[in-house]
Structures are given as C-alpha cells and as structure tokens.
Amino acid sequence: MAAMSAFTVKLPDGSPLELPDGATGAVAAAAIGPRLAKDALGIRVDGELRDLAAPLPAGAEIAIVTAKSRGAEADDALWLIRHDAAHVMATAVTELWPGTRVSIGPPIADGFYYDFEFPDGQGPTEADLERIEAKMREHIAADEPFERSELPAADAIERFRSEDQPYKVELISDLVRDEGVEEVSLYRNGPFTDLCRGPHA
C-alpha cells in the first residue's frame, strides 16, 4: 500500500508543521493540539483569513485564530464571531417574518447588521428584539455549522430569483458585470443560505 503524501506549512514561530495531503485548517489545528482544535474559529493563510474547512497550500504560513488570540488574530476572531452572528440574525428574522427579502449583512467595527425588506404591513418593532434574540439563541444552541458551496453565477441568479430574493440577483449580476465573476460562494447555516464570500467560524 502506497504511503500517504504529505506537505509542510510554517507556524507563527517559524517552526514547520507536516500535514497529510489535502489537509485543512481544522486538520492543522488538530495536529497542533486537541485544545486548539476545539477553540479554533478560523485560520490565517499567508495573511488571508479563511475558513477552517479550506484546504491549505504547501509552504503556507499559517496562524490559527481563536477567541483568545492576540493582536491581529484577536481582530480576526471578533470579525468571525460578528459575521456568524449576522447570518444567525438573518436566519431568525427570515423565520419570524416569512417572505422577507435579504440584502447585505456584514460585520462592522462595532457589531453587525443586515438590510431587510419586510413583507407589506409587517416588520419588527423594538418590542420584537427579544423574539429575534430568542430565535437566534435556538439556532446557536443547535450548533449549526456554516457550510460553504460554490456554483456558477448564472445558477445562483436562478436560485435567488426562484426564492424571490431580488437583491441577491442584483448583487450577483453586478459582480458578473463589474468584476467578470463566473462563480460565487454561498454559505448555509441551518435553514438559511446566503450569497457570501466568507469566511465563517
């Protein structure tokens, strides 16, 4: 039986870490230690923040991001948590108000937001914030993973058009026209799927 091939990446202290071919950020964190694997939120690969599920290139410089990270990685951890929270909020809102149209929802310097268009005659009031938070807690407790998928832009446009999400159709169409994008990425958490570049924790 042929031996598995391996490759090496470089840790922040400069030491090498040998990994099996096709290893992801999650595999690298586990190779360093079980506690790090449990605490890992994301990974910096040659300076770029990525999902733990992304395959690693040979020779890359990597740094695992956790909630206890310091320096630039601490900013990464907060950004990932806020990005996840934004999508969880959108999940809650679209469940509480079916037919809601979703626009953009990024993490920002002091939190996160999503732009929504609610069905006629509907929409939250300040009194509904507790309902939204309670629904978010349900999804957090369910520990729903963020799953990335990629598909041709034309297929994504048809998908969001069929779901009556015109803002997503417009965003993808703009990416195709302005940047020549041929493929886009989606992230699913629980019942909610959105157009998103990522990464997520």
SVG drawing of the C-alpha trace seen along z (x, -y; Angstrom):
<svg xmlns="http://www.w3.org/2000/svg" viewBox="-50 -50 61 52">
<polyline fill="none" stroke="black" stroke-width="0.4" points="0.0,0.0 1.4,-3.4 2.3,-5.8 0.2,-9.0 1.9,-12.1 2.5,-15.0 3.4,-18.7 4.7,-21.3 3.3,-24.6 5.0,-27.2 3.7,-28.1 3.9,-31.7 7.1,-30.9 8.7,-29.7 8.6,-26.0 7.4,-23.6 4.2,-21.5 3.9,-18.4 0.4,-17.6 -1.3,-15.0 -2.0,-15.9 -5.3,-17.8 -5.2,-18.9 -7.5,-21.8 -7.1,-24.5 -9.1,-22.2 -6.6,-19.4 -3.7,-21.7 -5.3,-22.9 -5.8,-19.3 -2.2,-18.4 -1.0,-21.2 -3.3,-20.0 -6.8,-18.9 -7.5,-22.1 -6.6,-24.3 -8.8,-22.2 -11.7,-22.8 -11.1,-26.5 -10.2,-27.3 -12.5,-29.7 -10.6,-30.3 -7.1,-30.4 -4.8,-33.0 -3.1,-31.5 -0.3,-33.8 -2.0,-36.7 -5.5,-35.9 -8.3,-34.9 -10.0,-31.7 -12.5,-29.0 -11.1,-26.1 -12.5,-23.8 -10.4,-25.4 -7.5,-23.2 -4.1,-24.5 -1.4,-25.1 2.1,-23.6 4.6,-26.1 2.0,-28.5 2.5,-30.5 -0.5,-29.8 -1.9,-31.1 -4.9,-29.5 -7.5,-32.1 -9.3,-31.6 -11.3,-33.8 -8.2,-34.0 -6.0,-35.2 -4.0,-38.4 -3.0,-41.1 -4.3,-40.9 -5.7,-37.4 -7.9,-38.9 -9.5,-41.2 -10.0,-38.3 -11.8,-36.3 -14.1,-39.2 -14.8,-39.7 -15.6,-36.0 -18.0,-35.9 -19.8,-39.0 -20.0,-37.6 -21.5,-34.4 -23.9,-36.4 -25.1,-38.4 -26.1,-35.3 -27.8,-33.8 -29.8,-37.0 -30.9,-36.7 -31.9,-33.1 -34.1,-34.3 -35.6,-37.2 -36.5,-35.2 -38.1,-32.5 -40.1,-35.1 -41.2,-37.1 -41.5,-34.7 -41.2,-36.4 -38.5,-38.8 -36.1,-39.9 -32.5,-39.9 -29.8,-42.4 -26.3,-42.7 -25.3,-41.8 -21.6,-42.3 -19.8,-42.6 -18.7,-46.2 -16.4,-48.0 -19.0,-48.0 -21.1,-45.0 -23.0,-43.7 -26.2,-44.3 -28.4,-43.1 -30.6,-45.1 -34.1,-43.6 -37.2,-44.4 -40.2,-43.1 -43.4,-41.9 -46.1,-44.7 -47.6,-45.5 -45.0,-43.5 -41.7,-44.1 -40.2,-44.2 -40.7,-46.8 -38.4,-47.4 -40.6,-45.0 -39.7,-42.2 -35.9,-42.4 -36.3,-39.8 -38.1,-37.4 -35.3,-37.8 -32.7,-37.2 -34.6,-34.1 -34.8,-32.6 -31.0,-33.4 -30.3,-31.5 -32.2,-28.5 -30.0,-28.3 -26.8,-28.9 -27.8,-26.1 -28.4,-23.8 -24.7,-24.3 -25.5,-24.5 -22.2,-24.6 -21.5,-27.1 -21.2,-25.1 -19.7,-26.7 -20.6,-25.8 -19.7,-27.3 -21.8,-27.4 -21.8,-29.2 -23.1,-32.8 -25.9,-32.0 -27.2,-29.1 -27.0,-31.3 -29.0,-34.0 -31.7,-31.5 -31.7,-30.1 -32.2,-33.5 -34.7,-34.6 -36.8,-31.5 -36.6,-32.4 -37.9,-35.9 -34.6,-37.4 -34.1,-40.3 -31.3,-42.0 -29.2,-38.8 -29.9,-38.6 -28.8,-42.3 -25.6,-41.7 -24.6,-38.7 -25.4,-40.4 -23.2,-43.4 -20.3,-41.0 -20.6,-39.4 -20.8,-42.8 -18.2,-44.7 -15.7,-42.0 -16.2,-39.3 -17.2,-36.8 -18.2,-33.4 -18.7,-31.5 -20.0,-32.7 -19.9,-31.2 -22.9,-30.6 -22.9,-29.8 -25.6,-27.7 -26.3,-27.7 -29.4,-25.7 -32.3,-26.6 -30.7,-29.9 -28.4,-30.2 -26.9,-33.4 -24.6,-34.8 -21.3,-35.3 -17.6,-35.5 -16.9,-34.3 -15.1,-33.2 -17.1,-32.0 -16.2,-30.3"/>
</svg>
